[in-house]
Amino acid sequence: MSASREKKQRHTGGFDRQGSQTEKEQAAHKRKVYGYTAIGVVVVILVAALLIWNSRIFQRRAVAATIGGETITVAELSYYYQNARMIYTYGTLDTTLSDAEQLYNEEEGVTYRDFFLETALEEAQSQMVLYKAALEAGYSLDDVQDQLKESISSMRLAAARQRMSYASYIRAVYGPYMTVSLFEKIAAKDLLINQYSSDRSEELSDSYTQDDLDAYYKEHSETLDTFEYSHLYFPIETVDTTDEDGNPLDEDAVTQAKEEAKAAAHTAAEKAQKAFNDGSTVAELIAEYTPSNSSDHTSAVGSSGISSSFQEELLKLEKGQSALVDDDNGTYLIILHERTLTEEPTANVRHILVKAETTQDEDGNPIAPTDEAWAAAKEKAESIQAEYEAGEQTEDAFAALANQYSDDGGSNTSGGLYENAHGLVSEFEEWMFDSSRTSGDVGLVQHVAGENDTNKYWGYHLIYYVSNGEFTWQVNARSTLTKEAMDSWADDLTEGIESTLSDGAKYLGN
């Protein structure tokens, strides 16, 4: 090979090696870039996944329970979980601990989380079957849209007062998995169920005749009768079990001393009983025998108001009879003076409340209205009465005014109606139970709050008398019969339906 050709070949060979090295470097660079890109994509995916997880979308949609073959999401069950939890939020639960870390029943090892989950599952099942029953009965969500708007408006107002957004407030109340749309969906169903249940309850209540009520009384007179009775308690005197030096006394001697003390208590009660039978009054017995505790002609409506220490024996007595009841610590002398079915009246009325404006002291307690505030309230009440008297003067006309003007939140959406009313403020009842009262009467009464009133308000009641109501025992009997029938009906609806918690329930209460 010539020198020039060899030189050329070496030159060409050198050029090829340099190109190969460059290609290797470019390939390595590409692999590096691709690697960084892949890592970037993974990071983006992980960040997105973390954001989605923190948004609780996956947890919210997870299945928390199965009811009758239908699944309930975590978000849905959280609504009922939080409803169960609200009762225990203040003063019972430690907010620094999870529900799972706090015992509801120490003896059985049941945590609050266990209890709330069980309650939530039962409530979710009940609401599910009732909602289906309402739809089958012809009810529709369209029937409750006005109520739903009011409910939403109330929640928005509550949120504003807490300086929170509507969505944030909903989550604060019903848990982090709740959304506005789901809350409003469940709220609408609840309103429909309430309307359906209320209608059915009213229908059942109206169906009971006087014969039904009499039969109920005959079977449950102990829960409806008023018992007037007295009792005196003679305790067993304490027996020393050691001598003056603290040494234990003979066991047989102590036992005998205790038996003698027990007999002495019983004997004292017997003497008091004989004195009563001979004509002494209870007051005289108490003065003479000074029992450790006593009552002179106390009353209880229903046997549940009588002490369990002597309730059973008192129920066996006839009017004027007495009996002795021994317990581990002494002897009771019990006397039944009277057992009656009190026919306390009630009335059906409509009313319009006009409150007098009040202020508050530095502790937030209401201060009685000024003369000017009283005058303004009276003027408004009288103007409403004048408007009524200038119109048709019918019950319906009064009801319309109650819905328009009344400050009573418990009745200003139902025409101011209170059925079978009793136990109201004294001024109201004095007018309502006047013996001359007849249907269609209208009156204006002033209410002045008392010092011990739990619900303090001042104002005027404009009252429309509708009719006499039932006696209170009839009201109670009808109410109990209705509740029993409603409970039985609800049990029948849920019979045979299986409800179980699912894996998603782990997101609640931990």
C-alpha positions as CSV (number, residue, x, y, z in Angstrom):
1,M,0.0,0.0,0.0
2,S,1.3,3.4,-0.9
3,A,2.2,5.8,1.8
4,S,-0.4,8.3,0.5
5,R,-3.2,5.7,0.5
6,E,-2.3,4.5,4.0
7,K,-2.3,8.1,5.3
8,K,-5.7,8.6,3.7
9,Q,-7.0,5.4,5.2
10,R,-5.8,6.4,8.7
11,H,-7.4,9.8,8.2
12,T,-10.7,8.3,7.1
13,G,-10.6,5.8,10.0
14,G,-9.9,8.6,12.5
15,F,-12.9,10.5,11.2
16,D,-15.2,7.5,11.6
17,R,-14.2,6.9,15.2
18,Q,-14.9,10.6,16.0
19,G,-18.4,10.3,14.5
20,S,-19.1,7.2,16.4
21,Q,-18.2,8.9,19.7
22,T,-20.5,11.8,18.9
23,E,-23.4,9.5,18.2
24,K,-22.9,7.8,21.5
25,E,-22.9,11.1,23.3
26,Q,-26.1,12.2,21.5
27,A,-27.8,8.9,22.3
28,A,-26.8,9.2,26.0
29,H,-28.1,12.7,26.0
30,K,-31.4,11.6,24.5
31,R,-31.7,8.8,27.1
32,K,-31.1,11.3,29.8
33,V,-33.7,13.7,28.5
34,Y,-36.2,10.9,28.1
35,G,-35.4,9.7,31.6
36,Y,-36.0,13.2,33.0
37,T,-39.2,13.5,31.0
38,A,-40.5,10.1,32.3
39,I,-39.6,11.1,35.8
40,G,-41.4,14.4,35.3
41,V,-44.5,12.7,34.0
42,V,-44.5,10.3,37.0
43,V,-44.1,13.2,39.4
44,V,-47.0,15.0,37.7
45,I,-49.1,11.9,38.0
46,L,-48.2,11.4,41.6
47,V,-48.9,15.1,42.5
48,A,-52.3,14.9,40.6
49,A,-53.1,11.7,42.4
50,L,-52.2,13.2,45.8
51,L,-54.3,16.3,45.0
52,I,-57.2,14.1,44.0
53,W,-56.8,11.9,47.2
54,N,-56.6,15.0,49.4
55,S,-59.8,16.3,47.7
56,R,-61.4,13.1,49.1
57,I,-63.0,12.2,45.8
58,F,-62.0,8.6,46.0
59,Q,-63.0,8.2,49.6
60,R,-66.2,10.1,49.1
61,R,-67.3,7.7,46.4
62,A,-66.2,4.5,48.1
63,V,-68.8,2.1,49.2
64,A,-69.5,2.4,53.0
65,A,-72.5,0.1,53.3
66,T,-74.9,-2.2,51.5
67,I,-78.6,-1.9,52.3
68,G,-81.0,-4.4,50.7
69,G,-78.6,-4.9,47.8
70,E,-78.1,-1.2,47.2
71,T,-74.8,0.5,48.0
72,I,-74.3,3.6,50.1
73,T,-71.3,5.8,49.6
74,V,-69.0,7.2,52.3
75,A,-70.4,10.6,51.6
76,E,-74.0,9.4,52.0
77,L,-73.4,7.5,55.2
78,S,-71.4,10.4,56.6
79,Y,-74.7,12.4,56.6
80,Y,-76.3,9.9,59.0
81,Y,-73.1,9.4,60.9
82,Q,-72.8,13.1,61.7
83,N,-76.5,13.3,62.6
84,A,-75.9,10.6,65.2
85,R,-72.7,12.3,66.4
86,M,-74.2,15.8,66.8
87,I,-76.0,14.8,70.0
88,Y,-72.6,13.9,71.7
89,T,-70.5,16.7,70.2
90,Y,-70.8,19.1,73.1
91,G,-69.6,18.0,76.6
92,T,-69.3,14.3,75.8
93,L,-66.8,13.8,73.0
94,D,-63.1,14.8,73.3
95,T,-62.5,16.8,70.1
96,T,-58.8,16.2,70.4
97,L,-59.3,12.4,69.9
98,S,-60.9,10.4,67.1
99,D,-64.3,8.7,67.7
100,A,-62.5,5.4,67.5
101,E,-60.3,6.3,70.5
102,Q,-63.2,7.0,72.8
103,L,-65.4,4.4,74.5
104,Y,-69.1,4.6,74.4
105,N,-69.6,1.5,76.4
106,E,-66.5,0.6,78.5
107,E,-68.0,-2.7,79.7
108,E,-68.5,-4.0,76.2
109,G,-65.6,-2.2,74.6
110,V,-67.8,-0.3,72.2
111,T,-66.3,2.9,70.8
112,Y,-68.2,6.0,69.9
113,R,-67.3,5.2,66.3
114,D,-68.9,1.8,66.6
115,F,-72.0,3.3,68.1
116,F,-72.3,6.1,65.5
117,L,-71.7,3.7,62.6
118,E,-74.4,1.4,63.9
119,T,-76.8,4.2,64.4
120,A,-76.0,5.7,61.0
121,L,-76.6,2.4,59.2
122,E,-80.0,1.9,60.9
123,E,-81.0,5.5,60.0
124,A,-79.9,5.1,56.4
125,Q,-81.9,1.9,56.1
126,S,-85.0,3.4,57.6
127,Q,-84.8,6.5,55.4
128,M,-84.2,4.4,52.3
129,V,-87.3,2.2,52.8
130,L,-89.5,5.2,53.9
131,Y,-88.5,7.1,50.8
132,K,-89.4,4.3,48.5
133,A,-92.7,3.9,50.3
134,A,-93.4,7.6,49.9
135,L,-92.8,7.4,46.2
136,E,-95.0,4.3,45.9
137,A,-97.7,6.2,47.8
138,G,-97.6,8.9,45.1
139,Y,-95.5,11.5,46.8
140,S,-92.9,13.4,44.8
141,L,-89.9,15.6,45.4
142,D,-91.8,18.4,43.6
143,D,-94.0,18.5,46.7
144,V,-91.2,19.7,48.9
145,Q,-89.3,22.2,46.8
146,D,-90.6,25.2,48.7
147,Q,-89.6,23.6,52.0
148,L,-86.2,22.7,50.5
149,K,-85.6,26.3,49.4
150,E,-86.3,27.4,53.0
151,S,-84.0,24.8,54.4
152,I,-81.2,25.8,52.0
153,S,-81.8,29.5,52.8
154,S,-81.6,28.7,56.5
155,M,-78.3,26.8,56.1
156,R,-76.8,29.7,54.0
157,L,-77.8,32.2,56.7
158,A,-76.2,30.0,59.3
159,A,-73.0,29.8,57.2
160,A,-72.9,33.6,56.8
161,R,-73.3,34.1,60.5
162,Q,-70.2,31.8,61.0
163,R,-68.4,33.7,58.2
164,M,-68.1,30.6,56.2
165,S,-69.0,29.7,52.6
166,Y,-72.1,27.6,52.2
167,A,-70.0,24.6,51.0
168,S,-67.5,24.9,53.9
169,Y,-70.4,25.1,56.4
170,I,-72.0,22.0,55.0
171,R,-68.7,20.1,55.3
172,A,-68.2,21.5,58.9
173,V,-71.6,20.1,59.9
174,Y,-71.8,16.9,57.9
175,G,-68.2,15.9,57.6
176,P,-65.4,16.4,55.0
177,Y,-66.9,14.0,52.4
178,M,-70.2,15.9,52.1
179,T,-70.9,18.1,49.0
180,V,-73.5,20.7,48.5
181,S,-75.3,18.8,45.8
182,L,-75.4,15.6,47.9
183,F,-76.6,17.4,51.0
184,E,-79.4,19.1,49.1
185,K,-80.4,15.8,47.5
186,I,-80.6,14.0,50.9
187,A,-82.3,17.0,52.5
188,A,-85.0,16.9,49.9
189,K,-85.6,13.2,50.5
190,D,-85.7,13.8,54.3
191,L,-88.4,16.5,53.8
192,L,-90.4,14.2,51.6
193,I,-90.1,11.4,54.2
194,N,-91.2,13.8,57.0
195,Q,-94.2,14.9,55.0
196,Y,-95.2,11.3,54.2
197,S,-94.7,10.1,57.8
198,S,-96.5,13.1,59.2
199,D,-99.5,12.5,57.0
200,R,-99.6,8.8,57.9
201,S,-99.3,9.6,61.6
202,E,-102.1,12.1,61.4
203,E,-104.3,9.7,59.6
204,L,-103.6,7.0,62.2
205,S,-104.2,9.4,65.1
206,D,-107.6,10.5,63.7
207,S,-108.6,6.9,63.2
208,Y,-108.8,6.1,66.9
209,T,-112.3,6.2,68.4
210,Q,-113.4,6.9,71.9
211,D,-113.8,3.2,72.4
212,D,-110.2,2.7,71.4
213,L,-109.1,5.3,73.9
214,D,-111.2,3.8,76.7
215,A,-109.8,0.3,76.0
216,Y,-106.3,1.8,76.1
217,Y,-107.0,3.4,79.4
218,K,-108.4,0.2,80.9
219,E,-105.2,-1.6,80.0
220,H,-102.8,1.2,80.9
221,S,-104.5,3.1,83.7
222,E,-101.3,3.0,85.8
223,T,-99.6,5.2,83.3
224,L,-102.5,7.7,83.0
225,D,-103.9,7.9,86.5
226,T,-103.0,10.6,89.0
227,F,-101.8,9.2,92.3
228,E,-102.0,11.3,95.5
229,Y,-100.0,9.7,98.3
230,S,-97.8,10.2,101.3
231,H,-94.8,8.3,102.7
232,L,-92.6,8.2,105.8
233,Y,-89.3,6.5,105.9
234,F,-87.9,4.9,109.1
235,P,-84.2,4.1,108.6
236,I,-82.3,1.3,110.4
237,E,-80.0,2.8,112.9
238,T,-76.3,2.2,112.3
239,V,-74.7,-0.5,114.5
240,D,-71.2,-0.3,115.8
241,T,-68.9,-3.1,114.6
242,T,-65.9,-2.2,116.8
243,D,-65.4,-1.3,120.4
244,E,-64.1,2.0,121.8
245,D,-60.5,0.9,121.1
246,G,-61.3,0.0,117.5
247,N,-61.2,-3.7,118.0
248,P,-63.8,-5.7,116.0
249,L,-66.8,-6.9,118.1
250,D,-68.1,-10.4,118.1
251,E,-69.6,-11.2,114.7
252,D,-72.7,-12.9,116.3
253,A,-73.3,-9.9,118.5
254,V,-73.0,-7.5,115.6
255,T,-75.5,-9.6,113.6
256,Q,-78.0,-9.6,116.5
257,A,-77.6,-5.9,117.0
258,K,-78.4,-5.3,113.3
259,E,-81.5,-7.5,113.4
260,E,-82.6,-5.6,116.5
261,A,-82.1,-2.2,114.7
262,K,-84.0,-3.5,111.7
263,A,-86.9,-4.6,113.9
264,A,-86.9,-1.3,115.7
265,A,-87.3,0.6,112.4
266,H,-90.1,-1.7,111.4
267,T,-91.8,-1.3,114.8
268,A,-91.6,2.5,114.6
269,A,-93.3,2.4,111.2
270,E,-96.0,0.1,112.6
271,K,-96.7,2.5,115.4
272,A,-97.0,5.4,112.9
273,Q,-99.3,3.3,110.7
274,K,-101.6,2.5,113.7
275,A,-101.7,6.2,114.5
276,F,-102.8,7.0,111.0
277,N,-105.5,4.3,111.1
278,D,-106.7,5.8,114.4
279,G,-107.1,9.2,112.8
280,S,-103.8,11.0,112.9
281,T,-103.0,13.2,109.9
282,V,-99.8,12.8,107.9
283,A,-98.5,16.1,109.1
284,E,-99.0,15.0,112.7
285,L,-97.2,11.7,112.0
286,I,-94.2,13.6,110.5
287,A,-94.1,16.0,113.5
288,E,-94.2,13.1,116.0
289,Y,-91.9,10.5,114.4
290,T,-89.5,12.8,112.4
291,P,-88.8,10.3,109.6
292,S,-85.6,10.7,107.7
293,N,-87.5,11.6,104.5
294,S,-91.2,12.0,103.9
295,S,-93.9,13.5,101.7
296,D,-97.3,14.8,102.7
297,H,-100.0,14.4,100.0
298,T,-97.7,14.5,97.0
299,S,-99.0,13.9,93.5
300,A,-97.7,11.9,90.5
301,V,-99.2,11.6,87.1
302,G,-98.5,8.0,86.1
303,S,-96.8,5.4,88.1
304,S,-93.4,6.3,86.6
305,G,-93.4,9.3,88.9
306,I,-93.6,7.1,92.0
307,S,-90.4,5.9,93.8
308,S,-89.5,2.4,92.7
309,S,-88.8,1.6,96.4
310,F,-92.5,1.4,97.0
311,Q,-94.2,1.8,93.6
312,E,-95.4,-1.8,93.3
313,E,-97.0,-1.9,96.8
314,L,-98.7,1.5,96.4
315,L,-100.4,0.4,93.2
316,K,-102.1,-2.4,95.2
317,L,-103.7,0.0,97.6
318,E,-107.2,1.3,97.6
319,K,-108.1,4.9,98.6
320,G,-107.3,5.5,102.2
321,Q,-105.3,2.4,102.7
322,S,-101.7,2.2,104.0
323,A,-98.9,-0.4,103.9
324,L,-95.4,-1.1,105.2
325,V,-92.6,-1.7,102.8
326,D,-89.2,-3.0,104.0
327,D,-85.9,-2.5,102.2
328,D,-82.3,-3.1,103.1
329,N,-82.0,0.2,104.9
330,G,-85.3,0.7,106.7
331,T,-89.1,0.6,106.4
332,Y,-91.5,2.8,104.4
333,L,-95.0,3.7,105.6
334,I,-97.0,4.5,102.4
335,I,-100.5,5.8,102.2
336,L,-102.7,6.2,99.1
337,H,-105.1,9.1,99.4
338,E,-106.6,9.1,96.0
339,R,-106.2,7.6,92.5
340,T,-108.1,9.3,89.8
341,L,-108.2,9.8,86.1
342,T,-107.7,13.5,85.9
343,E,-109.7,15.0,83.0
344,E,-107.5,18.1,82.5
345,P,-108.9,20.1,79.6
346,T,-107.2,21.3,76.4
347,A,-108.2,23.6,73.7
348,N,-107.7,24.2,70.0
349,V,-106.5,27.7,69.3
350,R,-104.8,29.9,66.8
351,H,-102.7,32.8,67.9
352,I,-100.5,35.7,66.7
353,L,-97.5,36.6,68.9
354,V,-96.2,40.2,68.8
355,K,-93.0,40.4,70.8
356,A,-92.0,43.5,72.6
357,E,-88.5,44.6,71.7
358,T,-85.8,43.8,74.3
359,T,-82.2,44.5,74.9
360,Q,-79.4,42.5,76.6
361,D,-77.2,43.0,79.6
362,E,-73.4,42.5,79.5
363,D,-73.9,38.8,80.1
364,G,-76.3,38.4,77.1
365,N,-79.4,38.1,79.3
366,P,-82.6,39.8,78.0
367,I,-83.7,43.0,79.7
368,A,-87.4,43.6,80.1
369,P,-88.9,45.9,77.5
370,T,-89.2,49.6,78.1
371,D,-92.5,51.4,78.2
372,E,-92.0,52.6,74.7
373,A,-91.3,49.0,73.5
374,W,-94.5,47.8,75.2
375,A,-96.5,50.5,73.6
376,A,-95.1,49.7,70.2
377,A,-95.9,46.0,70.6
378,K,-99.4,46.7,71.8
379,E,-100.0,49.1,68.9
380,K,-99.0,46.5,66.4
381,A,-101.1,43.8,68.0
382,E,-104.1,46.1,68.0
383,S,-103.6,47.0,64.4
384,I,-103.5,43.3,63.4
385,Q,-106.7,42.8,65.4
386,A,-108.3,45.7,63.6
387,E,-107.3,44.3,60.3
388,Y,-108.9,41.0,61.2
389,E,-112.1,42.7,62.4
390,A,-112.3,44.7,59.2
391,G,-112.1,41.5,57.1
392,E,-114.2,38.3,56.9
393,Q,-113.6,37.4,60.6
394,T,-113.2,33.7,59.8
395,E,-110.7,31.2,61.1
396,D,-109.0,31.0,57.7
397,A,-108.6,34.8,57.7
398,F,-107.1,34.7,61.1
399,A,-104.7,31.9,60.0
400,A,-103.5,34.0,57.1
401,L,-102.7,36.9,59.4
402,A,-100.8,34.6,61.7
403,N,-98.6,33.4,58.9
404,Q,-98.0,37.0,57.9
405,Y,-97.4,38.7,61.3
406,S,-96.8,36.2,64.1
407,D,-93.4,36.1,65.9
408,D,-94.0,32.6,67.0
409,G,-91.6,30.4,64.9
410,G,-93.4,27.2,66.1
411,S,-96.7,28.2,64.5
412,N,-96.3,31.0,62.0
413,T,-96.2,28.7,59.1
414,S,-99.3,26.7,60.1
415,G,-101.8,29.6,60.7
416,G,-100.8,29.9,64.4
417,L,-102.6,26.6,65.2
418,Y,-102.1,24.8,68.4
419,E,-104.3,21.7,68.8
420,N,-105.1,20.2,72.3
421,A,-103.1,23.0,73.8
422,H,-102.3,23.0,77.6
423,G,-99.4,23.9,79.8
424,L,-99.1,27.4,78.1
425,V,-98.2,30.6,79.9
426,S,-100.7,31.6,82.6
427,E,-102.1,34.6,80.9
428,F,-102.8,32.6,77.7
429,E,-104.5,29.7,79.7
430,E,-106.6,32.0,81.8
431,W,-108.2,33.5,78.7
432,M,-108.3,30.1,76.8
433,F,-110.0,28.2,79.7
434,D,-112.5,30.8,80.6
435,S,-115.8,29.0,81.1
436,S,-117.6,31.5,78.8
437,R,-115.2,30.8,75.9
438,T,-116.9,29.8,72.6
439,S,-115.7,29.1,69.0
440,G,-114.7,32.2,67.1
441,D,-113.9,34.3,70.2
442,V,-110.9,36.6,69.7
443,G,-108.9,38.2,72.6
444,L,-105.7,40.0,73.2
445,V,-103.5,39.1,76.3
446,Q,-100.2,40.5,77.5
447,H,-97.5,38.1,78.6
448,V,-94.8,39.3,81.0
449,A,-91.8,36.9,81.4
450,G,-91.2,35.5,84.9
451,E,-87.8,35.3,86.6
452,N,-87.7,31.5,86.4
453,D,-88.9,31.2,82.8
454,T,-86.5,29.2,80.7
455,N,-87.8,30.8,77.5
456,K,-88.0,34.5,78.3
457,Y,-90.1,36.7,76.1
458,W,-92.4,39.6,76.5
459,G,-95.3,40.5,74.2
460,Y,-98.9,40.2,73.3
461,H,-100.9,37.2,72.2
462,L,-103.8,37.7,69.8
463,I,-105.9,34.5,70.2
464,Y,-108.6,32.9,68.2
465,Y,-110.6,30.2,70.0
466,V,-111.3,27.3,67.7
467,S,-112.9,24.7,69.9
468,N,-112.5,22.5,73.0
469,G,-109.8,19.9,72.8
470,E,-109.6,16.4,74.3
471,F,-108.7,15.7,77.9
472,T,-105.0,15.3,78.4
473,W,-105.3,11.6,79.1
474,Q,-107.0,11.1,75.8
475,V,-104.3,13.1,74.0
476,N,-101.7,11.0,75.7
477,A,-103.5,7.7,74.9
478,R,-104.0,8.7,71.2
479,S,-100.3,9.8,71.0
480,T,-99.1,6.5,72.4
481,L,-101.4,4.4,70.2
482,T,-100.2,6.3,67.1
483,K,-96.5,6.0,68.0
484,E,-96.9,2.2,68.6
485,A,-98.6,1.8,65.2
486,M,-96.0,3.9,63.4
487,D,-93.2,2.0,65.0
488,S,-94.8,-1.3,64.0
489,W,-95.3,0.0,60.4
490,A,-91.7,1.1,60.2
491,D,-90.5,-2.3,61.5
492,D,-92.6,-4.1,58.9
493,L,-91.1,-2.0,56.1
494,T,-87.5,-2.9,57.2
495,E,-88.2,-6.6,58.0
496,G,-86.0,-8.9,56.0
497,I,-83.7,-6.2,54.7
498,E,-80.0,-6.9,55.3
499,S,-77.7,-4.0,56.0
500,T,-73.9,-4.4,56.3
501,L,-71.0,-2.0,56.6
502,S,-68.4,-2.1,53.8
503,D,-64.7,-1.3,53.6
504,G,-65.3,2.4,52.9
505,A,-66.7,2.8,56.4
506,K,-63.1,2.9,57.5
507,Y,-63.0,6.6,56.4
508,L,-65.5,7.6,59.1
509,G,-64.7,8.4,62.7
510,N,-61.0,7.4,62.7
